[in-house]
Amino acid sequence: MTDVSSLRIFVCTAPIKMNFSFDSLMGLAQTVFDQDPLAGHLFLFLNRKRDRMKILFWDADGFCIWYKRLEVGVFQLPAATGGKQGLELNCSQLHRILSGLDLRNGRRRKRYRRVG
């Protein structure tokens, strides 16, 4: 597995269908971000409700998809400017998004908590 801190991280701000798999996500990586999916970058995609995320990445000898479904809450993304369908994140922003921290103030956003 590659060191995430050295990777470029791209997020598609337009929602996708969660039944998209390797080939469809590779095509989006090329068209939305104008990037080579084999370059080893992370490509993030969310559904319309922003409660599900897929991350496509190349891992030395094959593609991987990491998929997360939130039971409560939504993923917060930075605002896209100029009607762009994609933007680039840094490692800290990705960590905050996945951890449920508000990108503006660092407060914990609404997420599922197991009782007991």
N, CA, C and O atoms as a DFTB+ gen file, in Angstrom:
464 C
 N C O
     1  1       0.844      -1.181       0.000
     2  2       0.000       0.000       0.000
     3  2       0.886       1.241       0.000
     4  3       1.931       1.267       0.651
     5  1       0.471       2.249      -0.721
     6  2       1.235       3.475      -0.874
     7  2       1.008       4.416       0.302
     8  3      -0.056       4.395       0.921
     9  1       2.007       5.244       0.611
    10  2       1.884       6.264       1.641
    11  2       0.921       7.339       1.149
    12  3       1.203       8.022       0.164
    13  1      -0.208       7.492       1.827
    14  2      -1.267       8.413       1.398
    15  2      -0.792       9.859       1.415
    16  3      -1.244      10.657       0.594
    17  1       0.097      10.215       2.318
    18  2       0.533      11.608       2.424
    19  2       1.270      12.093       1.178
    20  3       1.384      13.300       0.967
    21  1       1.770      11.184       0.352
    22  2       2.493      11.573      -0.857
    23  2       1.612      11.546      -2.107
    24  3       2.092      11.851      -3.200
    25  1       0.356      11.194      -1.969
    26  2      -0.538      11.068      -3.116
    27  2      -1.308      12.345      -3.386
    28  3      -1.502      13.172      -2.495
    29  1      -1.740      12.493      -4.622
    30  2      -2.709      13.538      -4.953
    31  2      -4.086      12.932      -4.746
    32  3      -4.311      11.755      -5.027
    33  1      -5.003      13.753      -4.252
    34  2      -6.340      13.281      -3.900
    35  2      -7.354      14.147      -4.634
    36  3      -7.368      15.368      -4.477
    37  1      -8.200      13.512      -5.434
    38  2      -9.201      14.219      -6.216
    39  2     -10.591      13.771      -5.786
    40  3     -10.809      12.588      -5.528
    41  1     -11.534      14.712      -5.707
    42  2     -12.911      14.373      -5.367
    43  2     -13.831      14.917      -6.455
    44  3     -13.705      16.065      -6.880
    45  1     -14.749      14.077      -6.893
    46  2     -15.752      14.461      -7.876
    47  2     -16.911      15.109      -7.123
    48  3     -17.517      14.474      -6.260
    49  1     -17.223      16.361      -7.440
    50  2     -18.292      17.067      -6.733
    51  2     -19.671      16.740      -7.294
    52  3     -20.680      17.008      -6.642
    53  1     -19.728      16.173      -8.477
    54  2     -21.003      15.728      -9.049
    55  2     -21.303      14.327      -8.520
    56  3     -20.406      13.485      -8.471
    57  1     -22.552      14.065      -8.122
    58  2     -22.872      12.732      -7.589
    59  2     -22.789      11.657      -8.668
    60  3     -23.011      11.917      -9.851
    61  1     -22.463      10.443      -8.227
    62  2     -22.426       9.303      -9.144
    63  2     -23.374       8.224      -8.635
    64  3     -23.829       8.259      -7.492
    65  1     -23.659       7.269      -9.511
    66  2     -24.434       6.093      -9.110
    67  2     -23.487       5.136      -8.403
    68  3     -22.383       4.883      -8.885
    69  1     -23.905       4.610      -7.281
    70  2     -23.029       3.746      -6.503
    71  2     -22.850       2.361      -7.113
    72  3     -22.059       1.564      -6.609
    73  1     -23.578       2.061      -8.199
    74  2     -23.318       0.783      -8.863
    75  2     -22.145       0.897      -9.843
    76  3     -21.764      -0.098     -10.460
    77  1     -21.572       2.089      -9.993
    78  2     -20.370       2.235     -10.810
    79  2     -19.248       1.428     -10.170
    80  3     -19.066       1.443      -8.953
    81  1     -18.504       0.726     -11.012
    82  2     -17.391      -0.071     -10.507
    83  2     -16.100       0.375     -11.197
    84  3     -15.986       1.524     -11.624
    85  1     -15.152      -0.517     -11.301
    86  2     -13.810      -0.167     -11.752
    87  2     -13.781       0.601     -13.075
    88  3     -13.221       1.695     -13.134
    89  1     -14.367       0.055     -14.125
    90  2     -14.260       0.676     -15.443
    91  2     -14.931       2.044     -15.490
    92  3     -14.372       2.988     -16.049
    93  1     -16.121       2.163     -14.910
    94  2     -16.832       3.444     -14.904
    95  2     -16.070       4.488     -14.103
    96  3     -15.958       5.636     -14.533
    97  1     -15.544       4.105     -12.945
    98  2     -14.793       5.050     -12.116
    99  2     -13.471       5.442     -12.777
   100  3     -13.033       6.586     -12.655
   101  1     -12.836       4.501     -13.473
   102  2     -11.614       4.830     -14.214
   103  2     -11.918       5.861     -15.298
   104  3     -11.149       6.800     -15.504
   105  1     -13.042       5.681     -15.988
   106  2     -13.442       6.636     -17.016
   107  2     -13.690       8.018     -16.445
   108  3     -13.309       9.022     -17.048
   109  1     -14.334       8.075     -15.273
   110  2     -14.567       9.368     -14.625
   111  2     -13.252      10.015     -14.193
   112  3     -13.094      11.231     -14.305
   113  1     -12.324       9.223     -13.708
   114  2     -11.018       9.772     -13.311
   115  2     -10.347      10.452     -14.506
   116  3      -9.693      11.484     -14.361
   117  1     -10.519       9.860     -15.678
   118  2      -9.913      10.430     -16.879
   119  2     -10.664      11.664     -17.361
   120  3     -10.039      12.665     -17.710
   121  1     -12.000      11.611     -17.388
   122  2     -12.762      12.721     -17.962
   123  2     -12.946      13.889     -16.997
   124  3     -12.805      15.043     -17.401
   125  1     -13.254      13.616     -15.741
   126  2     -13.514      14.691     -14.776
   127  2     -12.217      15.368     -14.340
   128  3     -12.150      16.595     -14.261
   129  1     -11.192      14.572     -14.056
   130  2      -9.958      15.117     -13.491
   131  2      -8.826      15.248     -14.502
   132  3      -7.796      15.851     -14.201
   133  1      -9.007      14.686     -15.706
   134  2      -7.958      14.669     -16.721
   135  2      -6.670      14.064     -16.151
   136  3      -5.574      14.591     -16.342
   137  1      -6.841      12.939     -15.443
   138  2      -5.721      12.253     -14.798
   139  2      -5.679      10.800     -15.255
   140  3      -6.697      10.221     -15.634
   141  1      -4.500      10.234     -15.211
   142  2      -4.312       8.823     -15.520
   143  2      -4.633       8.010     -14.269
   144  3      -3.957       8.173     -13.253
   145  1      -5.644       7.140     -14.311
   146  2      -5.990       6.337     -13.135
   147  2      -4.845       5.444     -12.656
   148  3      -4.830       5.032     -11.496
   149  1      -3.888       5.142     -13.535
   150  2      -2.744       4.304     -13.166
   151  2      -1.645       5.079     -12.434
   152  3      -0.637       4.495     -12.037
   153  1      -1.832       6.372     -12.257
   154  2      -0.799       7.202     -11.630
   155  2      -0.697       6.976     -10.127
   156  3       0.267       7.416      -9.501
   157  1      -1.680       6.294      -9.542
   158  2      -1.625       6.001      -8.118
   159  2      -2.324       7.016      -7.242
   160  3      -2.260       6.914      -6.017
   161  1      -2.994       8.000      -7.838
   162  2      -3.726       8.995      -7.058
   163  2      -5.001       8.379      -6.486
   164  3      -5.423       7.304      -6.912
   165  1      -5.608       9.065      -5.522
   166  2      -6.904       8.659      -4.977
   167  2      -7.992       9.457      -5.676
   168  3      -7.875      10.672      -5.833
   169  1      -9.052       8.772      -6.096
   170  2     -10.181       9.408      -6.761
   171  2     -11.434       9.118      -5.944
   172  3     -11.852       7.965      -5.836
   173  1     -12.035      10.160      -5.369
   174  2     -13.199      10.019      -4.490
   175  2     -14.474      10.336      -5.249
   176  3     -14.531      11.280      -6.037
   177  1     -15.507       9.521      -4.994
   178  2     -16.807       9.693      -5.627
   179  2     -17.886       9.495      -4.572
   180  3     -17.782       8.601      -3.733
   181  1     -18.926      10.334      -4.613
   182  2     -20.016      10.250      -3.641
   183  2     -21.352      10.135      -4.356
   184  3     -21.492      10.512      -5.520
   185  1     -22.339       9.600      -3.625
   186  2     -23.691       9.536      -4.166
   187  2     -24.399      10.873      -3.927
   188  3     -23.836      11.780      -3.313
   189  1     -25.630      10.985      -4.415
   190  2     -26.382      12.238      -4.315
   191  2     -26.606      12.661      -2.864
   192  3     -26.497      13.845      -2.544
   193  1     -26.917      11.711      -1.985
   194  2     -27.175      12.041      -0.575
   195  2     -25.893      12.295       0.215
   196  3     -25.948      12.762       1.353
   197  1     -24.755      11.994      -0.375
   198  2     -23.433      12.151       0.246
   199  2     -23.272      11.329       1.522
   200  3     -22.556      11.721       2.443
   201  1     -23.947      10.187       1.558
   202  2     -23.761       9.291       2.703
   203  2     -22.970       8.039       2.309
   204  3     -22.760       7.149       3.132
   205  1     -22.537       7.977       1.054
   206  2     -21.734       6.855       0.562
   207  2     -20.588       7.396      -0.278
   208  3     -20.743       8.344      -1.047
   209  1     -19.433       6.763      -0.106
   210  2     -18.243       7.205      -0.820
   211  2     -17.471       5.997      -1.341
   212  3     -17.322       4.984      -0.657
   213  1     -16.986       6.134      -2.572
   214  2     -16.062       5.158      -3.138
   215  2     -14.758       5.878      -3.444
   216  3     -14.751       7.009      -3.930
   217  1     -13.666       5.203      -3.151
   218  2     -12.344       5.729      -3.486
   219  2     -11.659       4.708      -4.389
   220  3     -11.457       3.555      -4.007
   221  1     -11.311       5.150      -5.578
   222  2     -10.604       4.311      -6.547
   223  2      -9.116       4.636      -6.479
   224  3      -8.729       5.804      -6.455
   225  1      -8.285       3.598      -6.447
   226  2      -6.847       3.822      -6.501
   227  2      -6.143       2.615      -7.102
   228  3      -6.623       1.484      -7.030
   229  1      -4.996       2.893      -7.692
   230  2      -4.140       1.872      -8.285
   231  2      -3.116       1.459      -7.246
   232  3      -2.449       2.313      -6.662
   233  1      -2.980       0.165      -7.006
   234  2      -2.081      -0.339      -5.973
   235  2      -1.061      -1.297      -6.588
   236  3      -1.165      -2.512      -6.418
   237  1      -0.093      -0.759      -7.288
   238  2       1.050      -1.485      -7.855
   239  2       0.691      -2.483      -8.952
   240  3       1.310      -2.455     -10.015
   241  1      -0.286      -3.362      -8.732
   242  2      -0.596      -4.365      -9.747
   243  2      -2.088      -4.533      -9.998
   244  3      -2.504      -5.502     -10.632
   245  1      -2.891      -3.607      -9.512
   246  2      -4.325      -3.694      -9.749
   247  2      -5.073      -2.551      -9.093
   248  3      -4.551      -1.859      -8.219
   249  1      -6.311      -2.369      -9.535
   250  2      -7.151      -1.318      -8.967
   251  2      -7.836      -1.807      -7.706
   252  3      -8.152      -2.989      -7.568
   253  1      -8.060      -0.883      -6.793
   254  2      -8.795      -1.153      -5.555
   255  2      -9.918      -0.132      -5.437
   256  3      -9.780       1.014      -5.866
   257  1     -11.020      -0.559      -4.854
   258  2     -12.102       0.359      -4.509
   259  2     -12.364       0.216      -3.024
   260  3     -12.620      -0.880      -2.526
   261  1     -12.297       1.329      -2.330
   262  2     -12.646       1.390      -0.914
   263  2     -14.020       2.046      -0.858
   264  3     -14.239       3.079      -1.490
   265  1     -14.948       1.456      -0.107
   266  2     -16.338       1.908      -0.090
   267  2     -16.766       2.117       1.352
   268  3     -16.586       1.236       2.194
   269  1     -17.337       3.291       1.639
   270  2     -17.829       3.572       2.988
   271  2     -19.266       4.057       2.909
   272  3     -19.603       4.914       2.092
   273  1     -20.118       3.491       3.781
   274  2     -21.522       3.901       3.899
   275  2     -21.726       4.424       5.313
   276  3     -21.493       3.708       6.287
   277  1     -22.160       5.669       5.421
   278  2     -22.452       6.236       6.733
   279  2     -23.844       5.811       7.175
   280  3     -24.786       5.853       6.384
   281  1     -23.978       5.408       8.414
   282  2     -25.287       5.056       8.967
   283  2     -26.050       6.309       9.376
   284  3     -27.278       6.338       9.301
   285  1     -25.334       7.343       9.808
   286  2     -25.923       8.631      10.192
   287  2     -24.998       9.723       9.673
   288  3     -23.776       9.587       9.731
   289  1     -25.580      10.806       9.166
   290  2     -24.790      11.944       8.721
   291  2     -24.390      11.850       7.260
   292  3     -24.743      10.908       6.550
   293  1     -23.644      12.856       6.835
   294  2     -23.189      12.943       5.447
   295  2     -21.725      13.367       5.420
   296  3     -21.208      13.930       6.385
   297  1     -21.069      13.087       4.299
   298  2     -19.711      13.551       4.087
   299  2     -19.761      15.024       3.692
   300  3     -20.561      15.417       2.844
   301  1     -18.916      15.824       4.302
   302  2     -18.822      17.239       3.958
   303  2     -17.649      17.428       3.009
   304  3     -16.552      16.926       3.253
   305  1     -17.889      18.153       1.931
   306  2     -16.823      18.454       0.976
   307  2     -16.579      19.952       0.934
   308  3     -17.481      20.732       1.239
   309  1     -15.380      20.366       0.562
   310  2     -15.154      21.797       0.331
   311  2     -16.018      22.252      -0.840
   312  3     -16.353      21.455      -1.716
   313  1     -16.371      23.511      -0.852
   314  2     -17.193      24.050      -1.933
   315  2     -16.380      24.106      -3.222
   316  3     -15.236      24.560      -3.236
   317  1     -16.994      23.637      -4.298
   318  2     -16.358      23.719      -5.616
   319  2     -16.630      25.100      -6.191
   320  3     -17.717      25.647      -6.008
   321  1     -15.665      25.656      -6.874
   322  2     -15.821      26.984      -7.454
   323  2     -15.882      26.897      -8.969
   324  3     -15.299      26.001      -9.579
   325  1     -16.588      27.834      -9.559
   326  2     -16.625      27.926     -11.010
   327  2     -17.333      26.791     -11.711
   328  3     -17.062      26.534     -12.884
   329  1     -18.246      26.092     -11.021
   330  2     -18.993      25.012     -11.637
   331  2     -18.161      23.787     -11.974
   332  3     -18.581      22.960     -12.783
   333  1     -16.993      23.658     -11.369
   334  2     -16.140      22.500     -11.626
   335  2     -16.774      21.228     -11.074
   336  3     -17.463      21.261     -10.055
   337  1     -16.538      20.111     -11.752
   338  2     -17.038      18.814     -11.295
   339  2     -16.036      18.095     -10.418
   340  3     -16.342      17.031      -9.880
   341  1     -14.863      18.644     -10.264
   342  2     -13.855      17.992      -9.444
   343  2     -12.928      19.001      -8.813
   344  3     -12.734      20.103      -9.325
   345  1     -12.358      18.604      -7.689
   346  2     -11.365      19.440      -7.035
   347  2     -10.337      18.562      -6.350
   348  3     -10.548      17.366      -6.151
   349  1      -9.223      19.178      -5.996
   350  2      -8.138      18.435      -5.361
   351  2      -8.125      18.733      -3.869
   352  3      -8.289      19.878      -3.448
   353  1      -7.928      17.685      -3.078
   354  2      -7.860      17.797      -1.622
   355  2      -6.433      17.548      -1.158
   356  3      -5.615      16.986      -1.886
   357  1      -6.150      17.974       0.065
   358  2      -4.892      17.562       0.683
   359  2      -5.191      16.433       1.664
   360  3      -6.354      16.129       1.930
   361  1      -4.156      15.820       2.193
   362  2      -4.309      14.666       3.077
   363  2      -5.097      15.020       4.339
   364  3      -5.897      14.216       4.818
   365  1      -4.874      16.207       4.872
   366  2      -5.583      16.653       6.073
   367  2      -7.083      16.774       5.814
   368  3      -7.892      16.372       6.650
   369  1      -7.456      17.328       4.661
   370  2      -8.876      17.446       4.319
   371  2      -9.519      16.073       4.191
   372  3     -10.633      15.867       4.672
   373  1      -8.832      15.130       3.548
   374  2      -9.369      13.779       3.417
   375  2      -9.575      13.158       4.794
   376  3     -10.610      12.542       5.049
   377  1      -8.614      13.312       5.665
   378  2      -8.726      12.765       7.021
   379  2      -9.941      13.357       7.734
   380  3     -10.692      12.625       8.378
   381  1     -10.141      14.666       7.627
   382  2     -11.286      15.312       8.280
   383  2     -12.609      14.814       7.698
   384  3     -13.558      14.564       8.440
   385  1     -12.673      14.673       6.392
   386  2     -13.903      14.198       5.744
   387  2     -14.240      12.796       6.231
   388  3     -15.383      12.526       6.600
   389  1     -13.256      11.903       6.235
   390  2     -13.501      10.517       6.639
   391  2     -13.752      10.383       8.137
   392  3     -14.447       9.463       8.567
   393  1     -13.196      11.285       8.931
   394  2     -13.357      11.229      10.386
   395  2     -14.610      11.936      10.875
   396  3     -14.950      11.848      12.055
   397  1     -15.306      12.640       9.976
   398  2     -16.521      13.337      10.376
   399  2     -16.265      14.657      11.069
   400  3     -17.073      15.095      11.888
   401  1     -15.151      15.298      10.752
   402  2     -14.844      16.600      11.336
   403  2     -15.235      17.696      10.361
   404  3     -15.017      17.578       9.156
   405  1     -15.821      18.773      10.898
   406  2     -16.218      19.905      10.074
   407  2     -14.964      20.528       9.462
   408  3     -13.983      20.766      10.166
   409  1     -14.992      20.789       8.178
   410  2     -13.822      21.333       7.489
   411  2     -13.534      22.774       7.885
   412  3     -12.401      23.237       7.753
   413  1     -14.550      23.491       8.372
   414  2     -14.360      24.895       8.735
   415  2     -13.829      25.075      10.148
   416  3     -12.923      25.875      10.380
   417  1     -14.404      24.317      11.108
   418  2     -14.055      24.583      12.505
   419  2     -13.527      23.361      13.262
   420  3     -13.171      23.484      14.434
   421  1     -13.468      22.207      12.639
   422  2     -12.914      21.020      13.281
   423  2     -13.836      20.310      14.259
   424  3     -13.436      19.327      14.883
   425  1     -15.068      20.796      14.403
   426  2     -16.015      20.135      15.308
   427  2     -16.519      18.841      14.689
   428  3     -16.602      18.698      13.469
   429  1     -16.850      17.905      15.567
   430  2     -17.372      16.614      15.112
   431  2     -18.767      16.806      14.527
   432  3     -19.628      17.441      15.136
   433  1     -18.977      16.249      13.343
   434  2     -20.285      16.291      12.688
   435  2     -21.114      15.101      13.148
   436  3     -20.599      14.162      13.755
   437  1     -22.403      15.159      12.850
   438  2     -23.322      14.095      13.255
   439  2     -22.920      12.778      12.588
   440  3     -22.829      12.691      11.363
   441  1     -22.683      11.755      13.415
   442  2     -22.319      10.422      12.942
   443  2     -22.922       9.380      13.867
   444  3     -23.317       9.686      14.992
   445  1     -22.987       8.168      13.392
   446  2     -23.498       7.041      14.170
   447  2     -22.580       6.770      15.356
   448  3     -21.356       6.780      15.227
   449  1     -23.180       6.533      16.489
   450  2     -22.434       6.113      17.682
   451  2     -23.126       4.900      18.259
   452  3     -24.331       4.921      18.513
   453  1     -22.372       3.856      18.463
   454  2     -22.924       2.626      19.031
   455  2     -23.129       2.811      20.530
   456  3     -22.217       3.224      21.246
   457  1     -24.333       2.502      20.994
   458  2     -24.665       2.646      22.409
   459  2     -24.395       1.328      23.114
   460  3     -24.743       0.258      22.615
   461  1     -23.767       1.421      24.284
   462  2     -23.591       0.211      25.075
   463  2     -22.238      -0.149      25.272
   464  3     -21.955      -1.154      25.925
